Amino acid sequence: MLRPGGALLLAYQSGVGRRTSHQACGYAVELEAFLHHTPLVCAALATAGFRVDDRLERAARPSERHPQVFVLARRPQDAGARA
């Protein structure tokens, strides 16, 4: 829940599809991660009534498998106003 004017910061791995890892932090695990396509994320935020203020996309670092994305969105000041 965000108050009117509240900020939302999303961080995720960019791409399409999903991947499965069998080890994390030295432990045997079954971990499924979903990749997200930034234009679809921004469209979903707009549909939900958010305004996307900024986004940053960067290439994967050597220790990462996928590019990283950060999206800053804001709930409008008049969100939730009732007549």
N, CA, C and O of each residue as an XYZ file, in Angstrom:
332
protein
N       0.847     -1.150      0.000
C       0.000      0.000      0.000
C       0.903      1.227      0.000
O       1.838      1.335      0.794
N       0.601      2.144     -0.908
C       1.349      3.397     -0.988
C       0.398      4.575     -0.801
O      -0.707      4.591     -1.343
N       0.839      5.539     -0.041
C       0.022      6.744      0.118
C       0.102      7.540     -1.185
O       1.026      7.332     -1.971
N      -0.838      8.438     -1.428
C      -0.753      9.288     -2.612
C       0.586     10.018     -2.645
O       1.006     10.598     -1.644
N       1.239      9.988     -3.773
C       2.550     10.594     -3.931
C       3.692      9.678     -3.524
O       4.858     10.036     -3.689
N       3.373      8.489     -2.989
C       4.397      7.547     -2.539
C       5.221      6.983     -3.684
O       4.727      6.830     -4.801
N       6.483      6.676     -3.399
C       7.397      6.156     -4.420
C       7.509      4.638     -4.316
O       7.431      4.057     -3.233
N       7.691      4.025     -5.466
C       7.876      2.578     -5.581
C       9.169      2.354     -6.345
O       9.341      2.894     -7.438
N      10.073      1.572     -5.793
C      11.321      1.239     -6.477
C      11.329     -0.254     -6.750
O      11.244     -1.064     -5.826
N      11.430     -0.612     -8.019
C      11.521     -2.018     -8.412
C      12.938     -2.288     -8.907
O      13.533     -1.453     -9.589
N      13.468     -3.443     -8.566
C      14.761     -3.885     -9.072
C      14.592     -5.326     -9.513
O      14.044     -6.148     -8.779
N      15.064     -5.630    -10.718
C      14.860     -6.981    -11.233
C      15.885     -7.290    -12.324
O      16.604     -6.412    -12.802
N      15.924     -8.556    -12.694
C      16.790     -8.997    -13.780
C      16.023     -8.864    -15.086
O      14.878     -9.300    -15.200
N      16.668     -8.261    -16.059
C      16.034     -8.006    -17.339
C      16.142     -9.228    -18.255
O      17.139     -9.950    -18.255
N      15.094     -9.427    -19.022
C      15.086    -10.510    -19.989
C      13.683    -11.058    -20.137
O      12.708    -10.459    -19.684
N      13.606    -12.197    -20.774
C      12.330    -12.862    -20.992
C      12.490    -14.310    -20.581
O      13.495    -14.942    -20.906
N      11.515    -14.839    -19.876
C      11.543    -16.242    -19.476
C      11.919    -16.409    -18.017
O      11.703    -15.520    -17.193
N      12.475    -17.548    -17.723
C      12.867    -17.843    -16.347
C      14.108    -18.717    -16.358
O      14.491    -19.282    -17.382
N      14.717    -18.809    -15.203
C      15.899    -19.664    -15.067
C      15.817    -20.390    -13.735
O      15.178    -19.915    -12.795
N      16.456    -21.524    -13.662
C      16.481    -22.305    -12.433
C      17.926    -22.440    -11.963
O      18.817    -22.764    -12.747
N      18.142    -22.189    -10.688
C      19.457    -22.363    -10.076
C      19.389    -23.546     -9.120
O      18.358    -23.795     -8.493
N      20.491    -24.268     -9.017
C      20.542    -25.419     -8.115
C      21.502    -25.192     -6.953
O      21.708    -26.069     -6.113
N      22.090    -23.984     -6.926
C      22.981    -23.654     -5.828
C      22.966    -22.144     -5.624
O      22.989    -21.375     -6.584
N      22.926    -21.733     -4.357
C      22.974    -20.307     -4.025
C      23.695    -20.133     -2.699
O      23.381    -20.806     -1.718
N      24.649    -19.239     -2.677
C      25.414    -18.933     -1.459
C      26.038    -20.183     -0.849
O      26.127    -20.306      0.373
N      26.465    -21.101     -1.697
C      27.125    -22.307     -1.215
C      26.197    -23.422     -0.766
O      26.667    -24.436     -0.250
N      24.891    -23.262     -0.948
C      23.916    -24.272     -0.530
C      23.202    -24.863     -1.734
O      22.934    -24.170     -2.715
N      22.903    -26.133     -1.648
C      22.104    -26.781     -2.681
C      20.648    -26.373     -2.480
O      20.041    -26.677     -1.454
N      20.100    -25.682     -3.474
C      18.715    -25.215     -3.410
C      18.072    -25.369     -4.783
O      18.757    -25.558     -5.788
N      16.780    -25.286     -4.807
C      16.032    -25.238     -6.064
C      15.400    -23.852     -6.095
O      14.453    -23.582     -5.355
N      15.917    -22.981     -6.942
C      15.462    -21.603     -6.982
C      15.076    -21.255     -8.414
O      15.880    -21.398     -9.335
N      13.853    -20.802     -8.592
C      13.387    -20.403     -9.909
C      13.237    -18.881     -9.936
O      12.553    -18.309     -9.087
N      13.864    -18.237    -10.895
C      13.817    -16.782    -11.021
C      13.160    -16.424    -12.347
O      13.428    -17.044    -13.376
N      12.309    -15.431    -12.309
C      11.623    -14.964    -13.503
C      12.271    -13.671    -13.980
O      12.523    -12.759    -13.192
N      12.535    -13.608    -15.268
C      13.103    -12.412    -15.868
C      11.965    -11.522    -16.348
O      10.883    -12.014    -16.669
N      12.204    -10.213    -16.398
C      11.139     -9.281    -16.749
C      11.585     -8.364    -17.886
O      12.724     -7.898    -17.917
N      10.668     -8.116    -18.815
C      10.910     -7.250    -19.966
C      10.465     -5.834    -19.585
O       9.283     -5.606    -19.328
N      11.388     -4.900    -19.548
C      11.133     -3.569    -19.011
C       9.935     -2.845    -19.637
O       9.151     -2.253    -18.895
N       9.755     -2.862    -20.949
C       8.566     -2.189    -21.493
C       7.254     -2.765    -20.939
O       6.290     -2.025    -20.739
N       7.214     -4.059    -20.694
C       6.006     -4.666    -20.126
C       5.822     -4.265    -18.663
O       4.698     -4.036    -18.217
N       6.916     -4.181    -17.922
C       6.846     -3.747    -16.519
C       6.317     -2.318    -16.445
O       5.435     -2.019    -15.640
N       6.856     -1.436    -17.283
C       6.422     -0.034    -17.268
C       4.966      0.096    -17.707
O       4.229      0.915    -17.157
N       4.547     -0.687    -18.676
C       3.144     -0.665    -19.119
C       2.225     -1.147    -18.003
O       1.152     -0.579    -17.797
N       2.634     -2.189    -17.281
C       1.820     -2.699    -16.167
C       1.711     -1.660    -15.058
O       0.646     -1.505    -14.460
N       2.793     -0.952    -14.777
C       2.751      0.105    -13.766
C       1.790      1.209    -14.191
O       1.004      1.692    -13.377
N       1.845      1.611    -15.457
C       0.944      2.653    -15.955
C      -0.508      2.193    -15.869
O      -1.381      2.968    -15.477
N      -0.771      0.954    -16.227
C      -2.127      0.409    -16.140
C      -2.628      0.412    -14.702
O      -3.818      0.608    -14.457
N      -1.732      0.196    -13.759
C      -2.093      0.185    -12.338
C      -2.191      1.603    -11.760
O      -2.474      1.770    -10.574
N      -1.956      2.623    -12.598
C      -2.113      3.994    -12.141
C      -0.846      4.670    -11.660
O      -0.911      5.759    -11.090
N       0.304      4.053    -11.874
C       1.569      4.649    -11.461
C       2.168      5.481    -12.584
O       1.919      5.225    -13.761
N       2.946      6.463    -12.215
C       3.718      7.245    -13.174
C       5.173      6.801    -13.051
O       5.749      6.875    -11.965
N       5.766      6.347    -14.132
C       7.174      5.945    -14.114
C       8.018      7.213    -14.214
O       7.980      7.918    -15.222
N       8.777      7.491    -13.161
C       9.619      8.688    -13.112
C      10.981      8.471    -13.758
O      11.518      9.371    -14.403
N      11.536      7.277    -13.583
C      12.876      7.023    -14.108
C      13.138      5.528    -14.149
O      12.493      4.743    -13.455
N      14.086      5.164    -14.967
C      14.537      3.766    -14.986
C      16.002      3.736    -15.381
O      16.480      4.568    -16.153
N      16.690      2.768    -14.836
C      18.114      2.592    -15.105
C      18.323      1.136    -15.484
O      17.898      0.227    -14.772
N      18.973      0.933    -16.598
C      19.306     -0.424    -17.027
C      20.821     -0.498    -17.144
O      21.458      0.390    -17.711
N      21.384     -1.563    -16.603
C      22.830     -1.735    -16.714
C      23.150     -3.166    -17.109
O      22.388     -4.094    -16.834
N      24.287     -3.320    -17.756
C      24.738     -4.650    -18.170
C      25.059     -5.504    -16.947
O      25.361     -4.989    -15.871
N      24.987     -6.796    -17.134
C      25.335     -7.721    -16.056
C      26.819     -7.588    -15.725
O      27.666     -7.462    -16.609
N      27.104     -7.620    -14.433
C      28.497     -7.646    -13.981
C      29.024     -9.063    -14.143
O      28.244     -9.983    -14.388
N      30.332     -9.258    -14.011
C      30.883    -10.606    -14.197
C      30.240    -11.672    -13.299
O      30.154    -12.836    -13.689
N      29.795    -11.287    -12.120
C      29.200    -12.268    -11.205
C      27.700    -12.461    -11.454
O      27.064    -13.250    -10.756
N      27.129    -11.759    -12.430
C      25.695    -11.833    -12.708
C      25.445    -12.464    -14.075
O      26.296    -12.423    -14.964
N      24.276    -13.038    -14.217
C      23.933    -13.684    -15.484
C      23.134    -12.791    -16.424
O      23.165    -12.985    -17.640
N      22.423    -11.820    -15.873
C      21.506    -11.020    -16.677
C      21.646     -9.538    -16.351
O      22.079     -9.175    -15.257
N      21.276     -8.676    -17.311
C      21.263     -7.242    -17.037
C      20.323     -6.938    -15.867
O      19.389     -7.689    -15.588
N      20.591     -5.832    -15.202
C      19.786     -5.421    -14.053
C      19.018     -4.139    -14.406
O      19.516     -3.278    -15.131
N      17.812     -4.038    -13.882
C      16.979     -2.864    -14.146
C      16.431     -2.339    -12.821
O      16.102     -3.105    -11.915
N      16.344     -1.019    -12.735
C      15.771     -0.340    -11.569
C      14.740      0.645    -12.104
O      15.059      1.482    -12.948
N      13.512      0.551    -11.620
C      12.434      1.425    -12.072
C      11.883      2.178    -10.863
O      11.526      1.576     -9.850
N      11.820      3.501    -10.984
C      11.237      4.340     -9.950
C       9.899      4.854    -10.467
O       9.834      5.534    -11.490
N       8.835      4.519     -9.746
C       7.490      4.952    -10.122
C       6.849      5.622     -8.917
O       7.277      5.437     -7.778
N       5.818      6.400     -9.196
C       5.155      7.138     -8.124
C       3.647      7.015     -8.276
O       3.106      7.039     -9.382
N       2.989      6.885     -7.143
C       1.533      6.898     -7.127
C       1.101      8.369     -7.189
O       1.597      9.178     -6.405
N       0.203      8.728     -8.090
C      -0.211     10.134     -8.195
C      -0.771     10.675     -6.882
O      -1.327      9.925     -6.080
N      -0.621     11.977     -6.669
C      -1.114     12.624     -5.445
C      -2.615     12.439     -5.267
O      -3.097     12.303     -4.143
N      -3.356     12.432     -6.376
C      -4.806     12.328     -6.277
C      -5.298     10.887     -6.331
O      -6.501     10.658     -6.457
N      -4.398      9.910     -6.240
C      -4.807      8.498     -6.284
C      -5.688      8.175     -5.100
O      -5.404      8.559     -3.965
N      -6.742      7.474     -5.378
C      -7.628      7.047     -4.306
C      -8.636      8.097     -3.889
O      -9.436      7.860     -2.984
N      -8.611      9.262     -4.537
C      -9.570     10.309     -4.181
C     -10.982      9.857     -4.545
O     -11.212      9.311     -5.624
N     -11.882     10.083     -3.670
C     -13.271      9.679     -3.884
C     -14.143     10.924     -4.032
O     -13.924     11.940     -3.373
N     -15.121     10.819     -4.900
C     -16.046     11.945     -5.096
C     -17.110     11.972     -4.036
O     -17.971     12.852     -4.048
